[in-house]
Amino acid sequence: MKKHIGEIGLFIVAIIWGGGFVATQAALDGGLTTSQIMTLRFFISAVLLNMIFFKQIKNNITRGTIKVGIILGVCLFLGFFLQTLGLNYTTPSKNAFITSVNVVIVPFIGLALYKRKLDKFGVASSFLAIIGIAVLSLSADFTINFGDVLTLLCAFGFAFQIFFTSEFVKNHNPIVLTAIQFDVAFILSFIVQIIIGEARLNAELSGYMGIIYLSLFSTTICFLLQTICSKMVDGTRVAIILSTEAVFGTILSIIILGEPVTVRMIVGSIIIFMSVITAETKLSFIPFFKNIEKK
């Protein structure tokens, strides 16, 4: 159990994120704009994290940590801003699916930036996860609109955030890294909010309830947990495990919203979990694949 604590933590993140798309939609439907949602969620998260871990952050912050924390903060801001903006023009299911394309992008970032050899099982698992998410999330309408393009760009932001987190956490304190990227994401969100003239808040209770979920659970708890667990799990596997948020989002929709169970849901979920098993075990329990891995 202790050996797989990192993976377990990432699955917890995926479960919580599964409800994040619904919470974001609730915030938008409740009258909050994209920039307001971004500013509020990262302001609350930054305040909470800096207050709770003030002493640890003060004792471990360095110039190098600030530098890489800013990089993570910019990636985080771009990912969420483009994702939330895209949700204004596309459906939550397509938004969730296209965002999950980051699972395929992550291993190729390592190849492009560090000339790292692609792991055949990692790449295969990534594409398998995408197929599963497509079966789970997409309807018969495969048309692409402006919101889909924005969401695809957000996938690159999240891919770089996941990859760089796995890299930077090797040499920097995870709590300090998380706090700095929240601070940066808040500052950038607030600047955008002021520039576009959306400083005035006028939202319904449902909008603020969505913000509470996003800031407390989806942001503060999840990104802190993701950063800590990324120290134990490589970037490609992190992305694959986090892609299961689509499965947990579906399960939560069935349990909480009473969404009917369909064959597509079952098949898509099975394919995604197959991708996780492939990434985690490299199918070593099958003699044929065990011999391939040795080679």
C-alpha positions as CSV (number, residue, x, y, z in Angstrom):
1,M,0.0,0.0,0.0
2,K,2.8,2.4,0.9
3,K,4.5,1.8,-2.4
4,H,1.5,3.1,-4.3
5,I,0.6,6.0,-2.0
6,G,1.4,8.5,-4.8
7,E,-1.0,6.8,-7.2
8,I,-3.7,6.6,-4.5
9,G,-3.4,10.3,-3.9
10,L,-3.7,11.1,-7.6
11,F,-6.9,9.0,-7.8
12,I,-8.3,11.1,-5.0
13,V,-7.5,14.2,-7.0
14,A,-9.2,12.7,-10.0
15,I,-12.4,11.9,-8.0
16,I,-12.6,15.5,-6.7
17,W,-11.8,16.9,-10.1
18,G,-14.6,14.7,-11.5
19,G,-17.1,17.1,-9.9
20,G,-15.1,20.2,-11.0
21,F,-16.8,20.6,-14.4
22,V,-20.2,20.6,-12.8
23,A,-19.1,23.2,-10.2
24,T,-17.6,25.4,-12.9
25,Q,-20.8,25.2,-14.9
26,A,-22.8,26.1,-11.7
27,A,-20.6,29.1,-11.2
28,L,-21.1,30.3,-14.8
29,D,-24.9,29.7,-14.6
30,G,-24.9,31.5,-11.3
31,G,-23.8,34.7,-13.0
32,L,-20.0,34.7,-12.6
33,T,-17.7,35.4,-15.5
34,T,-14.6,33.4,-16.5
35,S,-12.3,36.0,-15.0
36,Q,-14.3,36.3,-11.8
37,I,-14.3,32.5,-11.3
38,M,-10.6,32.4,-11.8
39,T,-9.9,35.3,-9.4
40,L,-12.1,34.1,-6.6
41,R,-11.0,30.5,-6.7
42,F,-7.2,31.3,-6.7
43,F,-7.6,34.1,-4.2
44,I,-9.3,31.9,-1.7
45,S,-6.9,29.0,-2.4
46,A,-3.8,31.3,-2.1
47,V,-5.0,32.8,1.2
48,L,-5.8,29.4,2.7
49,L,-2.5,27.8,1.7
50,N,-0.4,30.7,2.8
51,M,-2.1,31.0,6.1
52,I,-2.1,27.3,7.0
53,F,1.6,26.7,5.9
54,F,3.0,30.2,6.5
55,K,5.9,29.0,8.6
56,Q,6.9,26.2,6.3
57,I,6.7,28.5,3.2
58,K,8.8,31.2,4.9
59,N,11.5,28.7,5.9
60,N,11.7,26.9,2.5
61,I,11.2,29.7,-0.1
62,T,14.2,30.4,-2.3
63,R,14.8,32.4,-5.5
64,G,14.9,29.2,-7.5
65,T,11.6,28.1,-6.1
66,I,10.0,31.4,-6.9
67,K,11.2,31.2,-10.5
68,V,9.8,27.7,-11.1
69,G,6.7,28.5,-9.1
70,I,6.0,31.4,-11.5
71,I,6.3,29.1,-14.5
72,L,3.8,26.7,-12.9
73,G,1.5,29.6,-12.1
74,V,1.5,30.8,-15.6
75,C,0.8,27.3,-17.0
76,L,-2.0,26.9,-14.4
77,F,-3.6,30.2,-15.2
78,L,-3.5,29.6,-19.0
79,G,-5.0,26.1,-18.5
80,F,-7.9,27.2,-16.3
81,F,-8.6,30.5,-18.1
82,L,-8.9,28.9,-21.5
83,Q,-10.8,25.9,-20.1
84,T,-13.3,28.1,-18.3
85,L,-13.6,30.5,-21.3
86,G,-14.1,27.5,-23.6
87,L,-17.0,26.2,-21.4
88,N,-19.0,29.3,-22.4
89,Y,-19.0,28.1,-26.0
90,T,-19.0,24.3,-25.8
91,T,-20.6,21.5,-23.7
92,P,-19.2,20.3,-20.4
93,S,-18.7,16.8,-21.8
94,K,-16.7,18.0,-24.8
95,N,-14.8,20.4,-22.5
96,A,-13.9,17.5,-20.3
97,F,-12.8,15.3,-23.2
98,I,-10.7,17.9,-25.0
99,T,-9.0,19.0,-21.7
100,S,-8.0,15.3,-21.2
101,V,-6.0,15.4,-24.4
102,N,-3.2,16.6,-22.1
103,V,-2.6,13.0,-21.3
104,V,-1.2,12.4,-24.8
105,I,0.8,15.7,-24.8
106,V,2.8,15.1,-21.6
107,P,5.2,12.4,-22.8
108,F,6.0,14.4,-26.0
109,I,7.0,17.4,-23.9
110,G,9.7,15.3,-22.3
111,L,10.8,14.2,-25.8
112,A,10.9,17.8,-27.1
113,L,12.5,19.5,-24.1
114,Y,14.8,16.8,-22.7
115,K,15.2,14.4,-25.6
116,R,13.7,11.7,-23.4
117,K,12.9,8.4,-25.1
118,L,9.2,7.7,-25.3
119,D,8.0,4.8,-23.2
120,K,6.0,2.6,-25.5
121,F,3.6,1.5,-22.8
122,G,3.2,5.1,-21.6
123,V,2.3,6.4,-25.0
124,A,0.0,3.5,-25.7
125,S,-1.7,4.0,-22.4
126,S,-2.1,7.7,-23.2
127,F,-3.9,7.1,-26.5
128,L,-6.0,4.4,-24.9
129,A,-7.1,6.8,-22.2
130,I,-8.1,9.3,-24.9
131,I,-10.2,6.7,-26.7
132,G,-11.9,5.8,-23.5
133,I,-12.7,9.4,-22.7
134,A,-14.0,10.0,-26.2
135,V,-16.4,7.0,-25.9
136,L,-17.4,8.3,-22.4
137,S,-17.8,12.0,-23.2
138,L,-18.5,12.7,-26.9
139,S,-21.9,12.5,-28.6
140,A,-22.5,11.7,-32.2
141,D,-21.8,15.4,-33.1
142,F,-18.0,15.7,-33.7
143,T,-18.2,19.3,-35.0
144,I,-15.5,21.7,-33.7
145,N,-16.4,25.2,-32.5
146,F,-14.6,28.1,-31.0
147,G,-15.0,26.7,-27.5
148,D,-13.4,23.4,-28.5
149,V,-10.4,25.3,-29.9
150,L,-10.0,27.2,-26.6
151,T,-10.3,24.0,-24.7
152,L,-7.6,22.3,-26.8
153,L,-5.2,25.2,-26.1
154,C,-6.0,24.8,-22.4
155,A,-5.0,21.1,-22.6
156,F,-1.5,22.3,-23.6
157,G,-1.4,24.6,-20.5
158,F,-2.4,21.7,-18.2
159,A,0.1,19.3,-19.9
160,F,3.0,21.7,-19.3
161,Q,1.8,22.2,-15.7
162,I,1.7,18.4,-15.1
163,F,5.1,17.9,-16.7
164,F,6.9,20.8,-15.0
165,T,5.3,19.9,-11.6
166,S,6.9,16.4,-11.9
167,E,10.2,18.0,-12.8
168,F,10.4,20.9,-10.3
169,V,9.1,19.0,-7.3
170,K,12.3,16.8,-7.4
171,N,14.3,19.8,-6.1
172,H,11.8,22.1,-4.5
173,N,9.4,22.0,-1.6
174,P,5.9,21.0,-2.9
175,I,4.0,23.2,-0.5
176,V,6.0,26.3,-1.5
177,L,5.6,25.5,-5.2
178,T,1.8,25.1,-4.8
179,A,1.5,28.4,-2.9
180,I,3.6,30.4,-5.4
181,Q,1.6,29.1,-8.4
182,F,-1.7,29.9,-6.7
183,D,-0.4,33.5,-6.0
184,V,0.7,33.9,-9.6
185,A,-2.6,32.5,-11.0
186,F,-4.6,34.9,-8.7
187,I,-2.5,37.9,-9.7
188,L,-2.9,37.2,-13.5
189,S,-6.6,36.5,-13.1
190,F,-7.2,39.7,-11.2
191,I,-5.3,41.7,-13.8
192,V,-7.4,40.2,-16.6
193,Q,-10.6,40.9,-14.5
194,I,-9.7,44.5,-14.1
195,I,-8.6,45.1,-17.7
196,I,-11.9,43.7,-19.1
197,G,-14.0,45.6,-16.6
198,E,-15.5,42.7,-14.6
199,A,-14.6,43.9,-11.1
200,R,-18.2,44.1,-10.0
201,L,-19.7,40.8,-8.7
202,N,-23.4,40.1,-9.2
203,A,-24.0,36.4,-8.8
204,E,-26.6,34.0,-7.4
205,L,-26.0,31.7,-4.4
206,S,-25.4,28.7,-6.8
207,G,-22.5,30.6,-8.4
208,Y,-20.8,31.1,-5.0
209,M,-21.4,27.5,-4.0
210,G,-19.6,26.5,-7.2
211,I,-16.7,28.8,-6.2
212,I,-16.4,27.2,-2.8
213,Y,-16.1,23.7,-4.2
214,L,-13.6,24.9,-6.9
215,S,-11.4,26.9,-4.5
216,L,-11.4,24.5,-1.4
217,F,-11.5,21.1,-3.0
218,S,-10.6,21.3,-6.8
219,T,-7.8,23.8,-6.2
220,T,-6.4,23.9,-2.7
221,I,-6.6,20.3,-1.8
222,C,-6.2,18.8,-5.2
223,F,-3.2,20.8,-6.5
224,L,-1.4,20.4,-3.2
225,L,-2.0,16.7,-3.3
226,Q,-1.0,16.5,-7.0
227,T,2.3,18.4,-6.3
228,I,3.2,16.1,-3.4
229,C,2.3,12.9,-5.3
230,S,4.1,14.0,-8.4
231,K,7.3,13.5,-6.4
232,M,6.5,9.8,-6.4
233,V,5.1,9.2,-9.8
234,D,6.5,10.1,-13.3
235,G,4.7,12.8,-15.4
236,T,3.2,10.4,-18.0
237,R,1.6,8.2,-15.3
238,V,0.4,11.3,-13.4
239,A,-1.4,12.5,-16.5
240,I,-2.9,9.0,-17.2
241,I,-4.2,8.6,-13.6
242,L,-5.6,12.1,-13.6
243,S,-7.5,11.4,-16.9
244,T,-9.8,9.1,-14.8
245,E,-11.5,12.3,-13.6
246,A,-13.8,11.7,-16.7
247,V,-14.9,8.4,-15.2
248,F,-15.4,9.7,-11.7
249,G,-17.3,12.7,-13.1
250,T,-19.7,10.3,-14.9
251,I,-20.1,8.2,-11.7
252,L,-20.8,11.3,-9.6
253,S,-23.4,12.4,-12.2
254,I,-25.1,9.1,-11.9
255,I,-25.1,9.1,-8.1
256,I,-25.9,12.8,-7.5
257,L,-27.8,13.9,-10.6
258,G,-29.5,10.6,-11.4
259,E,-28.0,10.4,-14.9
260,P,-29.0,7.1,-16.6
261,V,-26.3,4.5,-17.0
262,T,-25.5,3.7,-20.7
263,V,-23.5,1.1,-22.5
264,R,-21.2,3.9,-23.7
265,M,-20.5,4.9,-20.1
266,I,-19.5,1.4,-19.1
267,V,-17.3,0.8,-22.2
268,G,-15.6,4.2,-21.9
269,S,-14.9,3.7,-18.2
270,I,-13.5,0.2,-18.8
271,I,-11.1,1.5,-21.5
272,I,-9.8,4.3,-19.3
273,F,-9.1,1.9,-16.5
274,M,-7.4,-0.4,-18.9
275,S,-5.1,2.5,-19.8
276,V,-4.2,3.0,-16.1
277,I,-3.5,-0.7,-15.7
278,T,-1.3,-0.7,-18.8
279,A,0.7,2.3,-17.6
280,E,1.1,1.0,-14.0
281,T,1.9,-2.7,-14.8
282,K,3.2,-2.5,-18.4
283,L,1.1,-5.6,-18.8
284,S,4.0,-7.6,-17.1
285,F,1.4,-10.1,-15.8
286,I,1.1,-11.3,-19.4
287,P,4.1,-13.4,-20.5
288,F,4.3,-11.9,-24.0
289,F,4.4,-8.3,-22.8
290,K,6.8,-9.2,-20.0
291,N,9.3,-10.5,-22.6
292,I,8.9,-7.3,-24.6
293,E,9.6,-5.1,-21.6
294,K,12.8,-7.0,-20.9
295,K,14.0,-6.3,-24.4
